[in-house]
Amino acid sequence: MGVLDVLDVVSAALMLAGGLSCLLGALGLVRLPDLPARLQATTKPQTLGLLLILLGVAVNLEFESSSTLILVVLFQVLTAPVISQVVGRSAYRSGAIDRSALVVDDLGEDIDADARAREVRTVQPSSPEPGASSRSVDGVEGAPER
């Protein structure tokens, strides 16, 4: 058994493991009950599966050809968690996620704190004092009369 045969076996094992990881992620997407669990099932196993498949392909390629796969790996690793975060946040804000089912609700605490701060800032303007003028002089509202 030569070096090329060993590389072929390693490549096949990596691609099979990546395919299995993607399959498990797809099953989790279908079988899990709620959106946060589905996001977990789609993001992590799919990213791992793609990385294993690309690594299996890179084992059989020359370095010049496989260096392009590094860009694909970086793009996947950087974008998948961000997209998952954006989808989860928008689902939470739209009411698609049951807040009572969450064990830790950091986003809800932040949203509630922002709402309280917004209520404090939106103070109703008071009515003008009895001696003040509301005429515009030189383009400035509420300037005193001359």
C-alpha positions in Angstrom: 0.0 0.0 0.0 1.6 3.2 -1.2 1.4 6.8 -0.1 -1.2 7.6 -2.7 -3.4 4.8 -1.5 -3.2 6.1 2.1 -4.1 9.6 0.9 -7.1 8.2 -1.0 -8.4 6.3 2.1 -7.9 9.5 4.3 -9.7 11.6 1.7 -12.6 9.2 1.4 -12.9 8.9 5.2 -12.9 12.8 5.6 -15.5 13.1 2.8 -17.7 10.4 4.4 -17.5 12.0 7.8 -18.4 15.4 6.3 -21.3 13.9 4.4 -22.5 12.2 7.6 -22.3 15.5 9.5 -24.3 17.2 6.8 -26.9 14.4 6.9 -27.2 14.7 10.7 -27.7 18.5 10.3 -30.4 18.0 7.8 -32.2 15.4 10.0 -31.9 17.9 12.9 -33.5 20.6 10.8 -36.5 18.3 10.1 -36.9 16.7 13.5 -36.1 19.4 16.1 -39.1 21.2 17.5 -38.3 24.9 17.6 -36.3 27.6 15.8 -33.3 27.9 18.1 -32.7 24.1 18.0 -33.0 24.1 14.2 -30.6 26.9 13.9 -28.1 24.9 16.0 -28.7 21.8 13.9 -28.1 23.7 10.6 -25.2 25.9 11.5 -22.7 23.7 13.3 -23.0 20.3 11.6 -23.3 21.9 8.2 -20.2 24.0 8.7 -18.2 21.0 10.1 -19.5 18.8 7.2 -18.4 21.3 4.6 -15.0 21.7 6.2 -14.4 17.9 6.4 -15.5 17.5 2.7 -13.2 20.3 1.6 -10.3 18.9 3.6 -10.9 15.5 2.0 -10.8 17.1 -1.4 -7.7 19.1 -0.5 -5.8 16.0 0.5 -5.9 14.7 -3.1 -5.1 18.1 -4.7 -1.8 19.9 -5.2 -1.2 22.9 -2.8 -1.8 25.5 -5.6 -5.2 24.1 -6.4 -6.2 23.4 -2.7 -5.3 26.9 -1.6 -8.5 28.2 -3.1 -10.4 26.0 -0.7 -9.0 27.9 2.2 -11.0 30.9 1.0 -14.1 28.9 0.9 -13.5 27.6 4.5 -12.8 31.1 5.8 -16.0 32.4 4.1 -18.1 29.6 5.6 -16.6 29.9 9.1 -17.2 33.7 9.1 -20.6 33.9 7.6 -22.5 30.9 9.0 -22.6 32.0 12.6 -23.4 35.6 11.6 -26.3 34.5 9.4 -27.6 32.2 12.2 -27.4 35.1 14.7 -29.4 37.4 12.4 -32.1 34.8 11.7 -32.4 34.0 15.4 -32.6 37.7 16.4 -35.2 38.5 13.7 -37.3 35.5 14.7 -37.1 36.6 18.4 -38.2 40.1 17.6 -41.0 39.0 15.4 -42.4 36.7 18.1 -41.7 33.4 16.4 -39.7 32.2 19.5 -41.6 31.5 22.8 -39.8 33.6 25.4 -41.1 31.5 28.2 -39.3 28.4 26.8 -35.9 30.0 27.0 -33.6 29.1 29.8 -31.5 32.3 29.5 -33.0 35.3 27.8 -30.2 37.9 27.4 -31.7 39.5 24.3 -35.1 40.0 26.1 -33.4 41.7 29.0 -31.5 44.0 26.5 -34.7 44.8 24.6 -36.6 45.5 27.8 -33.8 47.8 29.1 -33.8 49.7 25.7 -37.6 50.1 25.9 -37.3 51.5 29.4 -34.6 53.9 28.4 -36.6 55.1 25.4 -39.6 55.8 27.7 -37.5 58.0 29.9 -36.1 59.9 26.9 -39.5 60.6 25.4 -40.6 63.2 27.8 -43.6 65.3 26.6 -42.6 69.0 25.9 -44.0 71.3 28.5 -46.3 74.2 27.6 -44.6 77.7 27.2 -44.4 79.8 30.3 -46.9 82.6 30.6 -44.5 85.5 29.7 -42.6 83.8 26.9 -43.1 84.6 23.3 -43.4 81.9 20.7 -42.8 84.3 17.7 -39.9 83.7 15.4 -37.3 86.5 15.4 -34.3 86.0 13.0 -35.5 82.5 12.3 -35.2 81.3 15.9 -38.3 79.9 17.5 -39.2 81.1 21.0 -36.7 84.1 20.9 -37.7 87.0 23.1 -39.4 90.0 21.6 -37.3 93.1 20.9 
